[in-house]
Amino acid sequence: MDIVQAVIPALLKGAGITLQTAIQAGLLAILISVVVGVFRDVGGRSVHFVLTVYVEFFRGSSAFVQVYWVFFVLPLFGLRLSAILAGTLVLGLNAGAYGSEIMRGALRAVPPGQREACVALNLSQWSALTRILIPQALTRAIIPFGNLLIDLLKGTALLSSITVTELAFAGRQSASANGSPLIIFSLVLLIYLVLAAPIAWTTKLMDQRVRRKLNIGRAP
């Protein structure tokens, strides 16, 4: 019990940094996911090519190396970012690349009849996207986006490599200073679960409400 009381303040402080980073990177990731996913589906060839390069780069290279590159290499070109900003940016861009594929798949899952109806009603492409297609696609992307955000939350542990004292790093420091790794890392696992649970619960609740409203069946 004494060891728990000794390390809890440091772990909670690390959890606060983890949560802050995850929220900021998550908002960036969702924004990128929607924009890139939509424009990869409806944009011209040049737009599609540029966005595909972005997606494949961030999906195909190591997020760990990406964090290192932004934090340690960009200063060589005169662009110096704080550790938290660099980590948030990389996590958001990385998750956004994966999320754009979720959005793209959700758009393609919208029944073809919806697109045909937009044409029949003589809606502009922008109106069809914003009023008909994107809202329907987002209803299909709620649960996958929730999973993406949980993965992003856990991915904040990568920031320990650039001196950010997030939850995992705080756990390592506490174990090094106090011993008892079994107790300390069990607490770290528990805190991660507590942080992830609201995301899973909220996305499932949103999905169920949307499905009930649209009468398209319950999620498993």
Backbone as a ProteinNet text record, in pm:
[ID]
protein_1_A
[PRIMARY]
MDIVQAVIPALLKGAGITLQTAIQAGLLAILISVVVGVFRDVGGRSVHFVLTVYVEFFRGSSAFVQVYWVFFVLPLFGLRLSAILAGTLVLGLNAGAYGSEIMRGALRAVPPGQREACVALNLSQWSALTRILIPQALTRAIIPFGNLLIDLLKGTALLSSITVTELAFAGRQSASANGSPLIIFSLVLLIYLVLAAPIAWTTKLMDQRVRRKLNIGRAP
[TERTIARY]
82.9	0	85.8	199.5	287.8	342.6	378.8	434.3	329.5	203.9	96	80.1	77.9	64.3	182.4	298.9	419.1	420.8	366.7	379.9	255.2	141.8	17.6	24.4	79.2	85	160	273.9	351.4	275.3	209.2	133.9	14.4	-53	-167.8	-123.4	-8.9	44.2	77.5	140	169.3	41.6	-60.9	-188.8	-252.4	-235.6	-288.6	-223.6	-91.9	-21.4	-64.5	-80.4	-128.1	-265.7	-355.5	-491.8	-492.3	-416.6	-409.2	-357.6	-250.8	-192.5	-288.6	-354.9	-447.2	-566.1	-617.6	-731.4	-690.4	-577	-532.6	-501.2	-427.1	-394.2	-518.3	-612.9	-735.5	-820.3	-832.4	-908	-842.9	-709.7	-638.4	-659.1	-653.6	-667.9	-806.1	-910.7	-1046.4	-1064.8	-1014.3	-1023.3	-952.7	-830.1	-754.4	-825.8	-877.4	-944.3	-1059.1	-1142	-1258.9	-1216.3	-1128	-1087.2	-1014.7	-915.2	-836.8	-921.4	-1002.6	-1087	-1184	-1242.6	-1338.2	-1267.4	-1157.2	-1091.4	-1017	-980.8	-924.2	-1031.6	-1155.9	-1265.4	-1321.4	-1319.3	-1385.4	-1290.7	-1167.3	-1074.7	-1020.6	-953	-891.5	-767.5	-704.5	-589	-472.6	-442.8	-328.9	-354.2	-475.7	-511.6	-503.9	-560	-558.3	-414.6	-326.9	-187.3	-117.4	-131.4	-66.2	-116.9	-247.4	-304.7	-268.6	-257.3	-217.2	-72.9	14	153	156.8	78.2	72.4	26.5	-82.9	-138.3	-39.3	18.9	109	238.3	283	404.6	381.8	272.7	250.1	205.2	140.1	103.3	221.2	312.4	419.5	549.4	561	683.5	652.9	758.2	742.7	704.1	599.9	559.4	669.2	741.5	852.5	958.4	994.2	1094.2	1038	909.1	847.3	860.1	834.5	846.4	990.4	1085.3	1226.4	1261.4	1214	1250	1199.6	1072.7	1015.7	1085.1	1116.2	1173.2	1322.9	1398	1542.7	1596.9	1524	1574.7	1525.8	1398.1	1346.4	1427	1478	1561.3	1684	1732.1	1844.8	1807.4	1676	1626.7	1565.9	1589.1	1543.7	1404.7	1342.6	1207.4	1213.8	1203.8	1213.5	1076.7	1029.9	901.1	922.7	834.6	841	811.9	853.6	835.1	687	603.7	460.4	398.6	436.2	381.3	425.3	552.7	603.3	530.4	514.5	447	300.7	234	92.9	75.5	162.2	154.7	174.1	274.9	302.7	189.5	141.5	32.3	-93.4	-122.5	-239.9	-228.6	-111.5	-89.7	-92	-33.1	-28	-167.6	-240.4	-376.2	-468	-444.4	-525.5	-510.6	-389.7	-367.9	-451.9	-453.3	-536.1	-684.6	-717.5	-857.3	-914.3	-828.8	-877.9	-925.9	-861.1	-906	-1039.4	-1059.7	-1189.7	-1298.2	-1269.5	-1367.8	-1392.8	-1288.4	-1302.5	-1388.8	-1362.9	-1443.2	-1587.7	-1609.3	-1746.2	-1822.2	-1753.6	-1817.7	-1858.7	-1771.8	-1801.2	-1908.6	-1933.1	-2037.3	-2176.3	-2182.4	-2312.8	-2377.6	-2501.8	-2567.2	-2560.1	-2531.5	-2522.7	-2648.4	-2762.6	-2886.7	-2887.7	-2810.7	-2803.7	-2733.9	-2628.1	-2557.1	-2646.8	-2717	-2805.9	-2918.5	-2966.2	-3071.9	-3020.2	-2894	-2834.2	-2826.2	-2790.9	-2784.1	-2924	-3020.9	-3158.2	-3214.8	-3171.5	-3218.5	-3135.9	-3038.6	-2952.7	-2875.1	-2833.3	-2752.3	-2608.9	-2544.3	-2402.3	-2323.6	-2200.4	-2118.2	-2097.9	-2076.8	-2056.7	-2180.8	-2298.1	-2421.9	-2447.1	-2420.8	-2441.7	-2350.4	-2226.3	-2132	-2170.2	-2191.7	-2212.1	-2350	-2450.2	-2587.1	-2632.7	-2573.8	-2623.3	-2515.5	-2404.5	-2308.2	-2220.8	-2160.4	-2072.2	-2148	-2267	-2339.6	-2367.7	-2406.3	-2431.3	-2302.5	-2193.7	-2066.3	-2019.6	-2039	-1994.2	-2067.4	-2194.4	-2266.6	-2202	-2140.8	-2074	-1932.2	-1879.5	-1740.4	-1726.6	-1835.8	-1828.3	-1743.2	-1776.4	-1703	-1557.4	-1529.3	-1388.4	-1310.5	-1372.5	-1303.8	-1276.4	-1368.4	-1345.6	-1225.7	-1216.3	-1100.5	-971.2	-977.8	-860.2	-815.4	-909.7	-875.3	-815.8	-862.9	-805.7	-662.4	-639.1	-502.5	-412.9	-467	-389.5	-355.7	-451.7	-427.2	-309.6	-309.8	-200.3	-69.9	-82.1	36.8	110	47.1	116.3	239.8	248.7	367.4	493.4	478.4	593.8	662.1	588.3	644.3	748.3	753.2	858.5	996.4	1001.9	1130.2	1185.2	1101.4	1148.5	1126.5	1138	1142.6	1008.7	898.1	767	732.6	705.9	678.6	530.6	488.8	349.8	337.3	224.6	194.5	296.5	331.3	424.7	562	607.6	738.2	735.9	625.5	612.5	617.9	559	566.1	708.1	783.3	922.3	1007.4	985.8	1061	1028.2	899.4	858.1	913.7	912.8	966.7	1116.6	1185.8	1330.3	1364.7	1282.3	1311.9	1264.3	1155.3	1092.8	1093.5	1131.5	1119.8	973.8	941.7	804.1	744	809.8	754.5	619.5	595.2	466.6	352.4	365.7	258.9	246.6	359.3	357.1	301.8	350.3	302.2	160.8	118.6	-22.4	-109.9	-61.3	-134	-138.2	-26.3	-21.9	-124.7	-129.9	-229.1	-370.9	-395.7	-529.1	-566.8	-472.1	-500.1	-528.3	-452.2	-480.5	-622.6	-663.1	-798.5	-903	-878.4	-971.7	-981.5	-868.5	-868.7	-937.5	-920.7	-977.5	-1126	-1172.1	-1310.8	-1413.1	-1396.6	-1495.8	-1503.4	-1391.2	-1393	-1476.5	-1449	-1522.8	-1671.7	-1702.4	-1842.9	-1915	-1850.1	-1913.4	-1939.7	-1841.5	-1860.4	-1967.7	-1972.6	-2076.5	-2214.7	-2224.6	-2352.6	-2396	-2302	-2333.7	-2380.2	-2310.6	-2346	-2486.2	-2518.3	-2650.2	-2760.6	-2735.6	-2837.2	-2859.5	-2751.8	-2765.2	-2839.3	-2806.2	-2871.5	-3020	-3053.3	-3195.3	-3268.6	-3203.5	-3267.1	-3289.1	-3191	-3200.8	-3267.5	-3292.7	-3357.2	-3278.5	-3146.6	-3063.1	-3005.1	-3064	-3018.9	-2917.6	-2902	-2810	-2671.5	-2570.6	-2432.9	-2413.6	-2322.3	-2300	-2238.4
-121.2	0	125.4	120.2	236.3	268.1	165.3	188.7	249.4	207.4	264.2	412.6	447.1	588	670	608.4	681	710.7	619.2	634.8	690.6	686.7	731.4	876	970.5	1108.5	1118.5	1051	1055.3	988.3	876.8	807.1	889.7	954.8	1037.7	1159.2	1215.2	1326.4	1279.2	1161.1	1104.5	1073.9	1025.5	996.3	1123.6	1234.5	1362.2	1405	1386.6	1420.5	1327	1199	1102.7	1142.2	1177.6	1214.2	1342.1	1441.6	1567.4	1544.8	1467.9	1440.6	1360.7	1261.9	1177.6	1258.4	1350.3	1432.3	1522.3	1589.6	1680.5	1605.4	1495.1	1416.3	1351.3	1312.7	1250.1	1345.9	1470	1570	1593.5	1604.1	1621.5	1500.8	1381.5	1258.9	1247.5	1280.2	1271.8	1371.3	1493.3	1594.4	1547.3	1497.3	1448.4	1329.6	1241.6	1121.7	1157.1	1250.4	1287.3	1358.8	1458	1537	1449.9	1375.4	1293.2	1180.1	1117.3	1008.5	1052.7	1170.8	1222	1259.7	1334.5	1383.3	1273.6	1166.9	1054	983.5	997.3	931.1	1015.9	1149.4	1234.3	1332.9	1343.3	1441.3	1399.4	1493.4	1465.7	1379.4	1349.9	1260.5	1315.1	1443.3	1501.2	1501.1	1537.6	1535.4	1393.5	1299.6	1159.8	1109.4	1147.2	1102.6	1155.8	1286	1346.7	1284	1267.3	1210.8	1064	991.8	851.7	839.1	928.7	929.3	952.5	1050	1076.2	952.9	892	776.5	661.8	629.1	515.4	540.3	666.1	697.6	671.7	724.5	711	570.2	499.8	360.5	266.4	301.3	209.4	228.4	337.3	359.8	354.6	338	320.1	450.2	445.3	564	605	507.8	535.9	621.1	583	657.9	793.2	799.4	927.1	1027.8	982.3	1070	1119	1028.7	1066.8	1168.1	1142.9	1227.6	1369.8	1383.2	1516.5	1590.8	1521	1588.6	1617.2	1523.8	1538.8	1588.1	1562.8	1599.3	1736.1	1767.1	1896.6	2015.8	2009.9	2122.5	2147.7	2046.5	2066.1	2155.8	2165.6	2251.6	2380.6	2406.1	2530.6	2527	2409.5	2397.7	2313.8	2381.1	2313.1	2311.8	2192.4	2175.9	2122	2158	2097.6	1948.8	1874.2	1728.9	1692.4	1760	1728	1765.4	1880.6	1922.1	1827	1790.9	1697.4	1563.8	1513.6	1386.4	1391.6	1500.8	1517.1	1521.6	1596.4	1608.8	1473.9	1399.3	1269.8	1171.2	1165.1	1072.5	1107.7	1238.4	1279.5	1246.1	1272.1	1241	1090.5	1015.7	870.5	809.1	847.2	794.5	844	968.3	1021.6	942.4	891.5	809.9	683	617.8	497.7	533.2	643.7	683.4	722.7	776.2	813.8	691.9	577.8	455.1	408.4	431.6	401.3	486.5	615.6	707.5	674.1	644.3	611	486.1	383.7	262.4	286.8	375.5	407	479.3	568.4	637.6	538.3	443.8	346.1	247.5	240.3	150.7	213.1	344.5	408.4	349.7	306.3	243.1	329	269	345.9	426.1	376.7	448	588.7	608.8	741.6	840.3	795.2	880.2	908.1	804.7	822.1	920.2	915.5	1008.7	1152.2	1169.4	1303.5	1358.4	1272.2	1313.7	1347.5	1263.1	1286.1	1416.2	1453.6	1578.4	1698.3	1672.6	1778.8	1852.3	1776.7	1835.9	1852.6	1959.3	1976.1	1870.5	1847.1	1747.3	1784.1	1912.7	1957.3	1931.4	1966	1943.6	1794.7	1715.9	1571.7	1513.4	1559.9	1509.5	1551.8	1681.2	1733.5	1702.7	1689.4	1670.3	1524.8	1444.8	1307.5	1203.4	1209.1	1099.3	1095.8	1209.1	1210.1	1175.6	1234.8	1195.7	1045.3	985	841	761.7	809.8	740.5	746.9	861.3	875.9	780.1	751	655.7	516.9	483.8	355	356.1	475.2	486.8	507.8	514.8	547.9	446.8	318.9	216.7	206.8	201.8	200.6	323.1	439.8	559	546.1	486.8	463.6	372.9	265.5	176.2	249.7	336.9	415	505.6	568.8	658.5	581.8	461.3	380.6	341.8	303.9	274	397.6	513.1	636.5	664.1	642.7	660.5	574.7	449.6	360.2	400.2	457.1	497.2	614.7	685.2	796.3	749.8	619.1	565.6	588.6	605.3	632	762.9	854.3	985.9	982.6	872.5	859.7	859.7	823.5	820.5	960.3	1063.4	1200.4	1282.2	1213.6	1275.2	1324.4	1287.9	1325.3	1228	1281	1195.7	1160.3	1080.5	1033.7	913	844.9	740.7	628	575	462.5	503.1	622.1	670.1	694.8	750.3	771	637.9	533.6	401	348	366.1	319.4	395.3	525.9	605.2	562.3	538.9	498.6	362.3	269.3	135.2	141.1	226.6	240.8	301	395.6	464.9	388.7	313.8	252.3	100.4	38.1	-106.6	-146.5	-269.6	-321.3	-303.6	-352	-334.6	-402.1	-513.6	-581.6	-489.5	-425	-336.9	-214.1	-153.6	-27.1	-46.5	-147.9	-165.9	-222.9	-288.2	-327	-202.5	-104.9	21.5	94.2	90.4	154.9	91.7	-41.4	-110.1	-70.2	-64.4	-28.4	113	205.9	343.9	353.2	278.9	276.7	226.6	122.9	70.4	174.8	247	350.6	462.6	497.8	602.4	557.7	430.9	380.8	349.2	313	270	374.6	503.9	602	613.6	594.6	600.4	485.8	365.2	248	260.9	306.4	318.7	424.9	539.7	650.6	615.3	555.3	521.8	414	318.3	215.8	276.6	368.3	434.2	517.7	593.7	673.7	584.5	473.2	381.8	325.2	286.5	230.2	333.4	456.2	561	592.8	601	629.6	517.4	393.2	279.6	273.7	304.9	308	418.4	533.1	645.8	616.1	547.9	516	382.5	309.1	178.6	83.5	72.8	-14.7	-128.8	-157.1	-273	-235.3	-323.1	-298.2	-346.8	-276.6	-321.7	-444.8	-535.4	-655.6	-621.3
0	0	0	73.9	77.6	-60.9	-135.1	-268.5	-359.9	-344.1	-425.6	-396.4	-269.3	-231.6	-280.5	-287	-327.7	-477.1	-558.1	-703.3	-770.6	-703.1	-766.1	-816.2	-738.9	-791.7	-924.2	-936.1	-1060.3	-1174	-1144.5	-1248.9	-1295.8	-1203.5	-1241.4	-1322.9	-1288.1	-1367.1	-1508.7	-1517.8	-1649.4	-1726.5	-1656.1	-1721.3	-1774.6	-1702.5	-1750.1	-1880.7	-1890.1	-2014.1	-2126.2	-2094.2	-2193.4	-2245.7	-2155.9	-2195.9	-2278.5	-2235.2	-2309.1	-2450.8	-2461.9	-2593.3	-2680.3	-2621.1	-2696.8	-2747.9	-2667.7	-2710.5	-2827.5	-2813.2	-2918.9	-3047.6	-3033.9	-3152.8	-3211.6	-3126.5	-3174.2	-3256.7	-3210.4	-3287.2	-3422.8	-3423.5	-3549.6	-3639.9	-3582.7	-3661.6	-3724.1	-3648.6	-3702.9	-3816.4	-3797.4	-3902.9	-4029.8	-4014	-4129.2	-4192.7	-4110.9	-4161.6	-4254.6	-4210.3	-4290.1	-4418.3	-4405.6	-4522.9	-4625.2	-4578.5	-4671.3	-4728.2	-4643.5	-4691	-4799	-4780.2	-4878.6	-5008.1	-4997.5	-5118.5	-5193.4	-5124.7	-5198.7	-5280.1	-5235.3	-5305.9	-5418.6	-5402.9	-5502.2	-5569.6	-5522.2	-5578.4	-5714	-5779.6	-5908.2	-5894.2	-6006.9	-6006.3	-5924.5	-5941.8	-5869.7	-5719	-5678.6	-5536.3	-5483.1	-5557.9	-5517.3	-5501.5	-5593.2	-5586.7	-5461.3	-5435.3	-5319.2	-5189.4	-5177.5	-5055	-5038.8	-5149.6	-5142.7	-5093.7	-5139.9	-5092.5	-4941.8	-4895.1	-4750.8	-4673.7	-4718.3	-4647.9	-4645.5	-4759	-4766.2	-4689.2	-4685.5	-4608.7	-4460.3	-4406.5	-4262.9	-4224.8	-4313.9	-4284.9	-4302.2	-4391.9	-4426.4	-4351	-4275.1	-4198.6	-4049.1	-3970.6	-3826.6	-3757.2	-3675.7	-3599.2	-3502	-3450.5	-3358.3	-3427.5	-3550.1	-3626.6	-3668.3	-3699.9	-3736	-3622.1	-3500	-3383.5	-3369.5	-3381.3	-3373.9	-3481.8	-3603.6	-3717.2	-3696.7	-3657.1	-3639.4	-3526.2	-3418	-3300.8	-3315.6	-3376	-3381.5	-3516.4	-3625.9	-3758.7	-3803.9	-3778.8	-3822.8	-3768.8	-3644	-3597.9	-3685.8	-3755.9	-3846.4	-3963.4	-3991.5	-4098.8	-4043	-3915.5	-3855	-3796.6	-3791.4	-3735.9	-3608.3	-3495.7	-3366.6	-3298.7	-3267.3	-3201	-3060.9	-2969.1	-2836.4	-2847.1	-2746.9	-2750.9	-2760.3	-2682	-2683.3	-2817.8	-2872.6	-3001.2	-3112.3	-3111.1	-3212.5	-3203.4	-3081.2	-3063.1	-3102.7	-3064.2	-3099.8	-3251	-3318	-3462.8	-3531.7	-3489.2	-3551.8	-3526.3	-3403.2	-3371.6	-3450.4	-3461.6	-3537.4	-3684.6	-3743.4	-3884.7	-3909.1	-3816.9	-3832.3	-3822.6	-3718	-3701.4	-3812.2	-3858.9	-3967	-4095.5	-4120.3	-4239.9	-4234.8	-4119	-4104.1	-4105.4	-4038.6	-4032.4	-4167.7	-4255.9	-4388.3	-4466.5	-4442.7	-4507.7	-4450.6	-4321	-4260	-4325	-4337.5	-4395.6	-4541.2	-4613.2	-4754.7	-4772	-4689.6	-4695.6	-4657.6	-4556.4	-4514.8	-4624.9	-4697.4	-4809.4	-4917.6	-4945.6	-5050.4	-5006.3	-4874.2	-4824.4	-4832.7	-4859	-4877.4	-5001.8	-4993.6	-5109.1	-5234.4	-5349.9	-5475.8	-5506	-5458.8	-5482.9	-5424.7	-5317	-5257.1	-5350.1	-5414.1	-5511.3	-5632.4	-5675	-5789.9	-5757.6	-5634.8	-5594.3	-5593.7	-5551.2	-5551.7	-5693.7	-5788	-5928.3	-5979.2	-5943.4	-5989.7	-5935.8	-5813.7	-5753.6	-5797.7	-5882.7	-5937.5	-5827.5	-5725.8	-5619.9	-5668.4	-5624.8	-5654.8	-5578.2	-5622.8	-5554.3	-5408.3	-5379.7	-5242.3	-5157.6	-5210.2	-5135.8	-5113.7	-5217.2	-5204.4	-5096.7	-5093	-4994	-4852.9	-4833.6	-4698.3	-4641.1	-4727.9	-4679.1	-4683.5	-4770.8	-4788.3	-4759.9	-4830.2	-4830	-4704.6	-4668.3	-4551	-4422.5	-4396.5	-4274.4	-4267.8	-4380.5	-4379.6	-4359.4	-4419.3	-4402.7	-4257.9	-4194.1	-4055.4	-3962.1	-3991.4	-3906.7	-3912.6	-4025	-4040.5	-3984.3	-3957.1	-3913.7	-3763.5	-3690	-3547.3	-3470.8	-3480.7	-3406.6	-3452.6	-3584.4	-3627.5	-3580.5	-3580	-3530	-3380.7	-3307.3	-3165.2	-3142.6	-3220.9	-3210.4	-3243.6	-3344.8	-3383.4	-3269.6	-3201.6	-3091.9	-2973.2	-2949.6	-2842.8	-2877.3	-3002.1	-3045.2	-3032.1	-3064.4	-3052.8	-2906.5	-2817	-2674.1	-2628.6	-2668.7	-2630.3	-2699.1	-2819.8	-2893.8	-2832.5	-2737.3	-2671.9	-2596.4	-2568.7	-2502.1	-2585.6	-2716.8	-2803.1	-2766.8	-2707.7	-2679.1	-2568.4	-2494.9	-2394.3	-2459.1	-2587	-2657.8	-2683.9	-2673	-2691.5	-2564.3	-2450.8	-2316.8	-2263.9	-2324.8	-2270.4	-2157.7	-2040.4	-1924.5	-1920.4	-2019.9	-2020.2	-1928.5	-1934	-1836.1	-1835.4	-1952.2	-1957.2	-1904.6	-1941.8	-1896.1	-1746.1	-1696.8	-1552.4	-1478.3	-1538.7	-1477.6	-1472.1	-1579.8	-1581.6	-1479.7	-1471.9	-1374.6	-1231.5	-1206.4	-1071.3	-1034.7	-1129.8	-1103.7	-1080.9	-1154.2	-1137.7	-1002	-956.9	-831.9	-708.8	-722.5	-605	-606.5	-719.5	-729.5	-747	-712	-721.3	-859.7	-966.1	-1101.7	-1120.1	-1050.1	-1064.9	-1025.3	-910.8	-861.9	-950.7	-982.6	-1057.4	-1197.7	-1269.3	-1405.8	-1410.4	-1303.7	-1295	-1281.3	-1203.7	-1192.8	-1326.4	-1399.5	-1530.7	-1624.5	-1625.3	-1708.1	-1669.6	-1540.6	-1492.3	-1535.3	-1527	-1565.9	-1715.1	-1796.5	-1940.5	-1966.8	-1894.6	-1911.3	-1874.6	-1765.5	-1721.2	-1824.6	-1886.6	-1988	-2116.6	-2151.5	-2277.3	-2266.6	-2147.2	-2130.3	-2176.2	-2142.1	-2188.1	-2340.5	-2408	-2554.8	-2609.3	-2559.9	-2607.1	-2574.4	-2453.5	-2411.2	-2492.7	-2512.4	-2584	-2729.6	-2795.3	-2936.8	-2954.1	-2862.9	-2872.3	-2850.1	-2753.3	-2726.4	-2846	-2904.3	-3022.7	-3137.4	-3158	-3266.3	-3246.5	-3123.6	-3096	-3116.5	-3074.4	-3090.7	-3237.3	-3312.8	-3456.2	-3525.5	-3490.6	-3553.9	-3519.7	-3395.3	-3357.7	-3433	-3444.6	-3513.4	-3659.6	-3721.5	-3863.7	-3890.5	-3778.1	-3789.2	-3880.2	-3852.7	-3935.4	-3853.2	-3740.6	-3664	-3558.6	-3463.3	-3353.3	-3388.3	-3330.3	-3345.6	-3260.9	-3300.5	-3221.4	-3086.9
[MASK]
++++++++++++++++++++++++++++++++++++++++++++++++++++++++++++++++++++++++++++++++++++++++++++++++++++++++++++++++++++++++++++++++++++++++++++++++++++++++++++++++++++++++++++++++++++++++++++++++++++++++++++++++++++++++++++

